[in-house]
């Protein structure tokens, strides 16, 4: 639930994209590590936490980049459609 609700940061037009992304990232990574360490998905030692954090960051960046490119393409397509009107 928290991971889905945290995406609502991107609905706040009063924030820049960088602020929205930073808030979303911090919320998700903190909650992910609380959950994953609490239920034993990640062993509680520095090496495993750092490896998990690195994997999390890479996956987050890939997913964020895909969404960014998708919505940028969608906006360009909508602008082209509006120019035809």
Jmol script that loads the backbone (N, CA, C; Angstrom):
load data "model"
ATOM      1  N   UNK A   1       0.821  -1.184   0.000  1.00  0.00           N
ATOM      2  CA  UNK A   1       0.000   0.000   0.000  1.00  0.00           C
ATOM      3  C   UNK A   1       0.871   1.255   0.000  1.00  0.00           C
ATOM      4  N   UNK A   2       1.913   1.252   0.807  1.00  0.00           N
ATOM      5  CA  UNK A   2       2.755   2.445   0.913  1.00  0.00           C
ATOM      6  C   UNK A   2       3.469   2.723  -0.402  1.00  0.00           C
ATOM      7  N   UNK A   3       3.907   1.657  -1.093  1.00  0.00           N
ATOM      8  CA  UNK A   3       4.617   1.856  -2.349  1.00  0.00           C
ATOM      9  C   UNK A   3       3.690   2.454  -3.407  1.00  0.00           C
ATOM     10  N   UNK A   4       2.442   2.077  -3.404  1.00  0.00           N
ATOM     11  CA  UNK A   4       1.482   2.632  -4.364  1.00  0.00           C
ATOM     12  C   UNK A   4       1.109   4.068  -4.003  1.00  0.00           C
ATOM     13  N   UNK A   5       0.897   4.326  -2.727  1.00  0.00           N
ATOM     14  CA  UNK A   5       0.493   5.662  -2.290  1.00  0.00           C
ATOM     15  C   UNK A   5       1.636   6.667  -2.438  1.00  0.00           C
ATOM     16  N   UNK A   6       2.868   6.208  -2.271  1.00  0.00           N
ATOM     17  CA  UNK A   6       4.001   7.134  -2.369  1.00  0.00           C
ATOM     18  C   UNK A   6       4.146   7.716  -3.769  1.00  0.00           C
ATOM     19  N   UNK A   7       3.571   7.058  -4.773  1.00  0.00           N
ATOM     20  CA  UNK A   7       3.635   7.608  -6.127  1.00  0.00           C
ATOM     21  C   UNK A   7       2.770   8.868  -6.273  1.00  0.00           C
ATOM     22  N   UNK A   8       1.938   9.142  -5.289  1.00  0.00           N
ATOM     23  CA  UNK A   8       1.123  10.352  -5.333  1.00  0.00           C
ATOM     24  C   UNK A   8       1.962  11.627  -5.234  1.00  0.00           C
ATOM     25  N   UNK A   9       3.219  11.504  -4.816  1.00  0.00           N
ATOM     26  CA  UNK A   9       4.113  12.667  -4.840  1.00  0.00           C
ATOM     27  C   UNK A   9       4.158  13.275  -6.240  1.00  0.00           C
ATOM     28  N   UNK A  10       4.051  12.414  -7.252  1.00  0.00           N
ATOM     29  CA  UNK A  10       4.161  12.892  -8.623  1.00  0.00           C
ATOM     30  C   UNK A  10       2.903  13.622  -9.084  1.00  0.00           C
ATOM     31  N   UNK A  11       1.871  13.629  -8.287  1.00  0.00           N
ATOM     32  CA  UNK A  11       0.653  14.374  -8.599  1.00  0.00           C
ATOM     33  C   UNK A  11       0.706  15.800  -8.052  1.00  0.00           C
ATOM     34  N   UNK A  12       1.676  16.088  -7.196  1.00  0.00           N
ATOM     35  CA  UNK A  12       1.796  17.422  -6.599  1.00  0.00           C
ATOM     36  C   UNK A  12       2.484  18.366  -7.579  1.00  0.00           C
ATOM     37  N   UNK A  13       1.710  19.202  -8.220  1.00  0.00           N
ATOM     38  CA  UNK A  13       2.261  20.111  -9.218  1.00  0.00           C
ATOM     39  C   UNK A  13       3.075  21.250  -8.607  1.00  0.00           C
ATOM     40  N   UNK A  14       2.961  21.448  -7.296  1.00  0.00           N
ATOM     41  CA  UNK A  14       3.710  22.517  -6.643  1.00  0.00           C
ATOM     42  C   UNK A  14       5.185  22.147  -6.456  1.00  0.00           C
ATOM     43  N   UNK A  15       5.527  20.874  -6.655  1.00  0.00           N
ATOM     44  CA  UNK A  15       6.905  20.414  -6.509  1.00  0.00           C
ATOM     45  C   UNK A  15       7.541  20.187  -7.872  1.00  0.00           C
ATOM     46  N   UNK A  16       8.847  20.451  -7.951  1.00  0.00           N
ATOM     47  CA  UNK A  16       9.583  20.137  -9.177  1.00  0.00           C
ATOM     48  C   UNK A  16       9.751  18.623  -9.283  1.00  0.00           C
ATOM     49  N   UNK A  17      10.055  18.141 -10.472  1.00  0.00           N
ATOM     50  CA  UNK A  17      10.233  16.714 -10.695  1.00  0.00           C
ATOM     51  C   UNK A  17      11.350  16.158  -9.813  1.00  0.00           C
ATOM     52  N   UNK A  18      12.411  16.901  -9.639  1.00  0.00           N
ATOM     53  CA  UNK A  18      13.513  16.434  -8.796  1.00  0.00           C
ATOM     54  C   UNK A  18      13.074  16.289  -7.334  1.00  0.00           C
ATOM     55  N   UNK A  19      12.237  17.207  -6.845  1.00  0.00           N
ATOM     56  CA  UNK A  19      11.724  17.105  -5.485  1.00  0.00           C
ATOM     57  C   UNK A  19      10.767  15.925  -5.338  1.00  0.00           C
ATOM     58  N   UNK A  20       9.900  15.750  -6.317  1.00  0.00           N
ATOM     59  CA  UNK A  20       8.978  14.625  -6.291  1.00  0.00           C
ATOM     60  C   UNK A  20       9.740  13.300  -6.267  1.00  0.00           C
ATOM     61  N   UNK A  21      10.754  13.203  -7.122  1.00  0.00           N
ATOM     62  CA  UNK A  21      11.546  11.978  -7.197  1.00  0.00           C
ATOM     63  C   UNK A  21      12.288  11.735  -5.898  1.00  0.00           C
ATOM     64  N   UNK A  22      12.896  12.766  -5.331  1.00  0.00           N
ATOM     65  CA  UNK A  22      13.642  12.606  -4.081  1.00  0.00           C
ATOM     66  C   UNK A  22      12.717  12.161  -2.945  1.00  0.00           C
ATOM     67  N   UNK A  23      11.562  12.774  -2.826  1.00  0.00           N
ATOM     68  CA  UNK A  23      10.608  12.381  -1.781  1.00  0.00           C
ATOM     69  C   UNK A  23      10.140  10.945  -1.965  1.00  0.00           C
ATOM     70  N   UNK A  24       9.826  10.583  -3.196  1.00  0.00           N
ATOM     71  CA  UNK A  24       9.383   9.228  -3.489  1.00  0.00           C
ATOM     72  C   UNK A  24      10.497   8.226  -3.175  1.00  0.00           C
ATOM     73  N   UNK A  25      11.716   8.526  -3.609  1.00  0.00           N
ATOM     74  CA  UNK A  25      12.846   7.631  -3.390  1.00  0.00           C
ATOM     75  C   UNK A  25      13.096   7.409  -1.901  1.00  0.00           C
ATOM     76  N   UNK A  26      13.148   8.478  -1.142  1.00  0.00           N
ATOM     77  CA  UNK A  26      13.416   8.362   0.301  1.00  0.00           C
ATOM     78  C   UNK A  26      12.313   7.566   0.988  1.00  0.00           C
ATOM     79  N   UNK A  27      11.064   7.867   0.657  1.00  0.00           N
ATOM     80  CA  UNK A  27       9.950   7.143   1.264  1.00  0.00           C
ATOM     81  C   UNK A  27      10.034   5.653   0.962  1.00  0.00           C
ATOM     82  N   UNK A  28      10.251   5.315  -0.293  1.00  0.00           N
ATOM     83  CA  UNK A  28      10.261   3.913  -0.714  1.00  0.00           C
ATOM     84  C   UNK A  28      11.466   3.166  -0.144  1.00  0.00           C
ATOM     85  N   UNK A  29      12.653   3.758  -0.196  1.00  0.00           N
ATOM     86  CA  UNK A  29      13.834   3.022   0.261  1.00  0.00           C
ATOM     87  C   UNK A  29      13.806   2.822   1.780  1.00  0.00           C
ATOM     88  N   UNK A  30      13.356   3.819   2.518  1.00  0.00           N
ATOM     89  CA  UNK A  30      13.278   3.669   3.978  1.00  0.00           C
ATOM     90  C   UNK A  30      12.286   2.567   4.346  1.00  0.00           C
ATOM     91  N   UNK A  31      11.115   2.623   3.750  1.00  0.00           N
ATOM     92  CA  UNK A  31      10.114   1.608   4.060  1.00  0.00           C
ATOM     93  C   UNK A  31      10.521   0.223   3.565  1.00  0.00           C
ATOM     94  N   UNK A  32      11.175   0.158   2.422  1.00  0.00           N
ATOM     95  CA  UNK A  32      11.642  -1.125   1.909  1.00  0.00           C
ATOM     96  C   UNK A  32      12.653  -1.744   2.868  1.00  0.00           C
ATOM     97  N   UNK A  33      13.606  -0.967   3.342  1.00  0.00           N
ATOM     98  CA  UNK A  33      14.626  -1.531   4.227  1.00  0.00           C
ATOM     99  C   UNK A  33      14.069  -1.866   5.607  1.00  0.00           C
ATOM    100  N   UNK A  34      13.136  -1.097   6.101  1.00  0.00           N
ATOM    101  CA  UNK A  34      12.489  -1.456   7.371  1.00  0.00           C
ATOM    102  C   UNK A  34      11.790  -2.804   7.219  1.00  0.00           C
ATOM    103  N   UNK A  35      11.041  -2.947   6.141  1.00  0.00           N
ATOM    104  CA  UNK A  35      10.319  -4.190   5.892  1.00  0.00           C
ATOM    105  C   UNK A  35      11.275  -5.359   5.627  1.00  0.00           C
ATOM    106  N   UNK A  36      12.206  -5.179   4.719  1.00  0.00           N
ATOM    107  CA  UNK A  36      13.078  -6.288   4.320  1.00  0.00           C
ATOM    108  C   UNK A  36      14.019  -6.726   5.432  1.00  0.00           C
ATOM    109  N   UNK A  37      14.507  -5.818   6.217  1.00  0.00           N
ATOM    110  CA  UNK A  37      15.354  -6.199   7.351  1.00  0.00           C
ATOM    111  C   UNK A  37      14.519  -6.797   8.473  1.00  0.00           C
ATOM    112  N   UNK A  38      13.335  -6.270   8.657  1.00  0.00           N
ATOM    113  CA  UNK A  38      12.459  -6.743   9.730  1.00  0.00           C
ATOM    114  C   UNK A  38      11.976  -8.165   9.546  1.00  0.00           C
ATOM    115  N   UNK A  39      11.717  -8.556   8.293  1.00  0.00           N
ATOM    116  CA  UNK A  39      11.216  -9.914   8.082  1.00  0.00           C
ATOM    117  C   UNK A  39      12.284 -10.869   7.550  1.00  0.00           C
ATOM    118  N   UNK A  40      13.518 -10.398   7.467  1.00  0.00           N
ATOM    119  CA  UNK A  40      14.629 -11.285   7.140  1.00  0.00           C
ATOM    120  C   UNK A  40      14.932 -11.485   5.671  1.00  0.00           C
ATOM    121  N   UNK A  41      14.407 -10.638   4.792  1.00  0.00           N
ATOM    122  CA  UNK A  41      14.747 -10.751   3.379  1.00  0.00           C
ATOM    123  C   UNK A  41      16.222 -10.452   3.156  1.00  0.00           C
ATOM    124  N   UNK A  42      16.751  -9.524   3.932  1.00  0.00           N
ATOM    125  CA  UNK A  42      18.160  -9.143   3.832  1.00  0.00           C
ATOM    126  C   UNK A  42      18.814  -9.451   5.179  1.00  0.00           C
ATOM    127  N   UNK A  43      19.913 -10.220   5.172  1.00  0.00           N
ATOM    128  CA  UNK A  43      20.633 -10.457   6.428  1.00  0.00           C
ATOM    129  C   UNK A  43      21.142  -9.124   6.999  1.00  0.00           C
ATOM    130  N   UNK A  44      21.127  -9.020   8.300  1.00  0.00           N
ATOM    131  CA  UNK A  44      21.465  -7.764   8.958  1.00  0.00           C
ATOM    132  C   UNK A  44      22.977  -7.650   9.145  1.00  0.00           C
ATOM    133  N   UNK A  45      23.681  -7.364   8.050  1.00  0.00           N
ATOM    134  CA  UNK A  45      25.098  -7.017   8.123  1.00  0.00           C
ATOM    135  C   UNK A  45      25.395  -5.991   7.034  1.00  0.00           C
ATOM    136  N   UNK A  46      26.457  -5.233   7.229  1.00  0.00           N
ATOM    137  CA  UNK A  46      26.750  -4.080   6.381  1.00  0.00           C
ATOM    138  C   UNK A  46      26.908  -4.469   4.912  1.00  0.00           C
ATOM    139  N   UNK A  47      27.619  -5.556   4.640  1.00  0.00           N
ATOM    140  CA  UNK A  47      27.865  -5.959   3.253  1.00  0.00           C
ATOM    141  C   UNK A  47      26.557  -6.217   2.515  1.00  0.00           C
ATOM    142  N   UNK A  48      25.668  -6.991   3.102  1.00  0.00           N
ATOM    143  CA  UNK A  48      24.394  -7.307   2.453  1.00  0.00           C
ATOM    144  C   UNK A  48      23.488  -6.092   2.322  1.00  0.00           C
ATOM    145  N   UNK A  49      23.522  -5.218   3.302  1.00  0.00           N
ATOM    146  CA  UNK A  49      22.714  -3.990   3.227  1.00  0.00           C
ATOM    147  C   UNK A  49      23.217  -3.099   2.096  1.00  0.00           C
ATOM    148  N   UNK A  50      24.535  -2.957   1.947  1.00  0.00           N
ATOM    149  CA  UNK A  50      25.092  -2.128   0.869  1.00  0.00           C
ATOM    150  C   UNK A  50      24.818  -2.725  -0.506  1.00  0.00           C
ATOM    151  N   UNK A  51      24.933  -4.046  -0.628  1.00  0.00           N
ATOM    152  CA  UNK A  51      24.627  -4.700  -1.900  1.00  0.00           C
ATOM    153  C   UNK A  51      23.155  -4.505  -2.246  1.00  0.00           C
ATOM    154  N   UNK A  52      22.291  -4.691  -1.273  1.00  0.00           N
ATOM    155  CA  UNK A  52      20.856  -4.515  -1.499  1.00  0.00           C
ATOM    156  C   UNK A  52      20.530  -3.071  -1.857  1.00  0.00           C
ATOM    157  N   UNK A  53      21.183  -2.130  -1.202  1.00  0.00           N
ATOM    158  CA  UNK A  53      20.952  -0.713  -1.509  1.00  0.00           C
ATOM    159  C   UNK A  53      21.393  -0.402  -2.940  1.00  0.00           C
ATOM    160  N   UNK A  54      22.529  -0.942  -3.358  1.00  0.00           N
ATOM    161  CA  UNK A  54      23.013  -0.708  -4.720  1.00  0.00           C
ATOM    162  C   UNK A  54      22.048  -1.296  -5.746  1.00  0.00           C
ATOM    163  N   UNK A  55      21.589  -2.510  -5.510  1.00  0.00           N
ATOM    164  CA  UNK A  55      20.622  -3.138  -6.421  1.00  0.00           C
ATOM    165  C   UNK A  55      19.333  -2.324  -6.455  1.00  0.00           C
ATOM    166  N   UNK A  56      18.868  -1.891  -5.288  1.00  0.00           N
ATOM    167  CA  UNK A  56      17.643  -1.098  -5.203  1.00  0.00           C
ATOM    168  C   UNK A  56      17.779   0.186  -6.011  1.00  0.00           C
ATOM    169  N   UNK A  57      18.902   0.871  -5.871  1.00  0.00           N
ATOM    170  CA  UNK A  57      19.115   2.141  -6.569  1.00  0.00           C
ATOM    171  C   UNK A  57      19.140   1.932  -8.077  1.00  0.00           C
ATOM    172  N   UNK A  58      19.832   0.895  -8.542  1.00  0.00           N
ATOM    173  CA  UNK A  58      19.896   0.618  -9.975  1.00  0.00           C
ATOM    174  C   UNK A  58      18.501   0.310 -10.523  1.00  0.00           C
ATOM    175  N   UNK A  59      17.766  -0.552  -9.844  1.00  0.00           N
ATOM    176  CA  UNK A  59      16.418  -0.901 -10.296  1.00  0.00           C
ATOM    177  C   UNK A  59      15.517   0.333 -10.271  1.00  0.00           C
ATOM    178  N   UNK A  60      15.619   1.143  -9.224  1.00  0.00           N
ATOM    179  CA  UNK A  60      14.819   2.362  -9.123  1.00  0.00           C
ATOM    180  C   UNK A  60      15.114   3.294 -10.297  1.00  0.00           C
ATOM    181  N   UNK A  61      16.397   3.485 -10.608  1.00  0.00           N
ATOM    182  CA  UNK A  61      16.770   4.377 -11.704  1.00  0.00           C
ATOM    183  C   UNK A  61      16.270   3.863 -13.055  1.00  0.00           C
ATOM    184  N   UNK A  62      16.348   2.566 -13.272  1.00  0.00           N
ATOM    185  CA  UNK A  62      15.868   1.993 -14.530  1.00  0.00           C
ATOM    186  C   UNK A  62      14.355   2.190 -14.664  1.00  0.00           C
ATOM    187  N   UNK A  63      13.628   1.874 -13.609  1.00  0.00           N
ATOM    188  CA  UNK A  63      12.173   2.033 -13.650  1.00  0.00           C
ATOM    189  C   UNK A  63      11.799   3.504 -13.809  1.00  0.00           C
ATOM    190  N   UNK A  64      12.465   4.395 -13.067  1.00  0.00           N
ATOM    191  CA  UNK A  64      12.171   5.824 -13.167  1.00  0.00           C
ATOM    192  C   UNK A  64      12.460   6.318 -14.582  1.00  0.00           C
ATOM    193  N   UNK A  65      13.580   5.903 -15.150  1.00  0.00           N
ATOM    194  CA  UNK A  65      13.934   6.309 -16.508  1.00  0.00           C
ATOM    195  C   UNK A  65      12.921   5.848 -17.534  1.00  0.00           C
ATOM    196  N   UNK A  66      12.430   4.620 -17.381  1.00  0.00           N
ATOM    197  CA  UNK A  66      11.408   4.094 -18.297  1.00  0.00           C
ATOM    198  C   UNK A  66      10.120   4.906 -18.192  1.00  0.00           C
ATOM    199  N   UNK A  67       9.695   5.198 -16.984  1.00  0.00           N
ATOM    200  CA  UNK A  67       8.487   6.012 -16.814  1.00  0.00           C
ATOM    201  C   UNK A  67       8.682   7.415 -17.384  1.00  0.00           C
ATOM    202  N   UNK A  68       9.855   7.996 -17.155  1.00  0.00           N
ATOM    203  CA  UNK A  68      10.135   9.337 -17.665  1.00  0.00           C
ATOM    204  C   UNK A  68      10.049   9.361 -19.191  1.00  0.00           C
ATOM    205  N   UNK A  69      10.692   8.396 -19.833  1.00  0.00           N
ATOM    206  CA  UNK A  69      10.672   8.353 -21.289  1.00  0.00           C
ATOM    207  C   UNK A  69       9.264   8.087 -21.826  1.00  0.00           C
ATOM    208  N   UNK A  70       8.528   7.235 -21.146  1.00  0.00           N
ATOM    209  CA  UNK A  70       7.151   6.948 -21.573  1.00  0.00           C
ATOM    210  C   UNK A  70       6.292   8.208 -21.518  1.00  0.00           C
ATOM    211  N   UNK A  71       6.329   8.923 -20.399  1.00  0.00           N
ATOM    212  CA  UNK A  71       5.484  10.113 -20.268  1.00  0.00           C
ATOM    213  C   UNK A  71       5.972  11.262 -21.144  1.00  0.00           C
ATOM    214  N   UNK A  72       7.276  11.342 -21.381  1.00  0.00           N
ATOM    215  CA  UNK A  72       7.799  12.361 -22.289  1.00  0.00           C
ATOM    216  C   UNK A  72       7.301  12.082 -23.705  1.00  0.00           C
ATOM    217  N   UNK A  73       7.331  10.822 -24.109  1.00  0.00           N
ATOM    218  CA  UNK A  73       6.833  10.436 -25.429  1.00  0.00           C
ATOM    219  C   UNK A  73       5.328  10.705 -25.535  1.00  0.00           C
ATOM    220  N   UNK A  74       4.594  10.382 -24.484  1.00  0.00           N
ATOM    221  CA  UNK A  74       3.156  10.622 -24.464  1.00  0.00           C
ATOM    222  C   UNK A  74       2.847  12.114 -24.594  1.00  0.00           C
ATOM    223  N   UNK A  75       3.587  12.953 -23.893  1.00  0.00           N
ATOM    224  CA  UNK A  75       3.392  14.405 -23.977  1.00  0.00           C
ATOM    225  C   UNK A  75       3.703  14.911 -25.380  1.00  0.00           C
ATOM    226  N   UNK A  76       4.774  14.410 -25.976  1.00  0.00           N
ATOM    227  CA  UNK A  76       5.103  14.823 -27.343  1.00  0.00           C
ATOM    228  C   UNK A  76       4.012  14.404 -28.323  1.00  0.00           C
ATOM    229  N   UNK A  77       3.497  13.203 -28.148  1.00  0.00           N
ATOM    230  CA  UNK A  77       2.426  12.723 -29.026  1.00  0.00           C
ATOM    231  C   UNK A  77       1.165  13.567 -28.861  1.00  0.00           C
ATOM    232  N   UNK A  78       0.833  13.915 -27.632  1.00  0.00           N
ATOM    233  CA  UNK A  78      -0.344  14.751 -27.390  1.00  0.00           C
ATOM    234  C   UNK A  78      -0.149  16.139 -27.996  1.00  0.00           C
ATOM    235  N   UNK A  79       1.056  16.693 -27.884  1.00  0.00           N
ATOM    236  CA  UNK A  79       1.334  18.008 -28.487  1.00  0.00           C
ATOM    237  C   UNK A  79       1.203  17.958 -29.997  1.00  0.00           C
ATOM    238  N   UNK A  80       1.691  16.885 -30.611  1.00  0.00           N
ATOM    239  CA  UNK A  80       1.549  16.736 -32.057  1.00  0.00           C
ATOM    240  C   UNK A  80       0.078  16.639 -32.453  1.00  0.00           C
ATOM    241  N   UNK A  81      -0.706  15.916 -31.680  1.00  0.00           N
ATOM    242  CA  UNK A  81      -2.137  15.798 -31.961  1.00  0.00           C
ATOM    243  C   UNK A  81      -2.845  17.153 -31.821  1.00  0.00           C
ATOM    244  N   UNK A  82      -2.425  17.942 -30.847  1.00  0.00           N
ATOM    245  CA  UNK A  82      -3.030  19.275 -30.662  1.00  0.00           C
ATOM    246  C   UNK A  82      -2.667  20.210 -31.810  1.00  0.00           C
ATOM    247  N   UNK A  83      -1.474  20.079 -32.365  1.00  0.00           N
ATOM    248  CA  UNK A  83      -1.074  20.926 -33.491  1.00  0.00           C
ATOM    249  C   UNK A  83      -1.889  20.619 -34.727  1.00  0.00           C
ATOM    250  N   UNK A  84      -2.389  19.394 -34.844  1.00  0.00           N
ATOM    251  CA  UNK A  84      -3.196  19.003 -35.997  1.00  0.00           C
ATOM    252  C   UNK A  84      -4.607  19.580 -35.945  1.00  0.00           C
ATOM    253  N   UNK A  85      -5.023  19.981 -34.748  1.00  0.00           N
ATOM    254  CA  UNK A  85      -6.393  20.485 -34.596  1.00  0.00           C
ATOM    255  C   UNK A  85      -6.517  21.885 -35.128  1.00  0.00           C
TER     256      UNK A  85
END
end "model"
wireframe off; spacefill off
backbone 0.3
color backbone group
